[in-house]
Amino acid sequence: MIYKILDKEEIGELKEELSCGLPGTAKIYYVIRNALDDNLSGFEVVVDNWPKWNCILLRPESSDKVLNYFKQTHICHTKSVSALKYFLQRPGLIDWSQPINFTGVPSDVIPVLSEVCRKHGGQITSKESRLMYAWSRPTPPDMPTIPDGVTLSALKPEHAKVLKSDWAKQSNADELEGYFRSVIEKFESSCLLDKNGRILAYICMQYNGSIAMIYVLPEFRKEGYFDILISDLTRKLLAKSDIVYGFIPSNDTSLINTSRKLGFEWVPQGNMTWTRFTPNVLRKQQQRAAFESSPVGDVFPENLDTLLKNQLGVPLVNI
């Protein structure tokens, strides 16, 4: 068997198997659950073998069947680094002539993925590794006091434009409004509003079930809004018997310490990163375009790679 595309019944079986590995399998379990519930449409679920699988890959059926944000997204999960190395090279599994965003990639897979990408005539850029932290206590967190004049609420679809503007510096900003609208419509969220309805702070979900996209207006970042949002969304998710977790940059000791004080603990099996594959042909085209579009003297050969990385970017969220 080169690989197998699962049907809906088999995807249901896979979901049940992954549920036995929670919380460590959360980042793939919730993607599979959302695909099964049609919250994440347009993806094929592919395994290296069935029913005794080692690797899972979600790939777009076609670019017109997924959100613009996900057109180049491939979601990975593996039980074995060596198995993934051979799985990714199976004929017809991946179109290596196109750029690819690999998401949910275990951190220890990066060297293998780099080797595979070089063999297929391209290069990769990776974000710093993220650590998975999940709620560890048997009871929900207590709710902090909400300041006078501030209302605790949930995000609405019309807030998507506001959220997009907060992340405007991201390389994929044009696609973020649609992404935000979709996660607001489908998943839980929390926000704080002033008496005029202005958003002061918010937090929402991702398709992999993690809490993310936390944002507090700069002038309110010492008001305890972070704790309010985390506590509220945690309570909402626990009420649904969901795993409450998020990803933290491995060098962000302040956020790690804050999360642990709130009741979140490290889940080693959940560590991951994002990786961007760019075919060499496309890379050279983009380097030339970057050079030609820059003012004379602003770009030198030695920093073309840096400029290109800034333009290519990596997905802001892990699906």
QUIHUHU-V296424 format. One line per field, one symbol per residue. ss: DSSP state (@ for helix, = for strand, . for the rest). A space follows every 10 residues. Layout:
BEGIN
ss=???
END
This chain:
BEGIN
ss=...==..@@@ @@@@@@@@@. .....@@@@@ @@@@@@.... ..=====... ....====== ..@@@..@@@ ..======.. @@@@@@@... .........= =====.@@@@ @@@@@@@@@. .=====...= =====..... .......... ===...@@@@ @@@@@@.... ..@@@@@@@@ @@@@@@...= ===.....== =====..... ======.@@@ ....@@@@@@ @@@@@@@@@. ....=====. ..@@@@@@@@ @@.===.@@@ .========@ @@@@@@@@@@ @@........ @@@@@@@@@@ @@.......
END
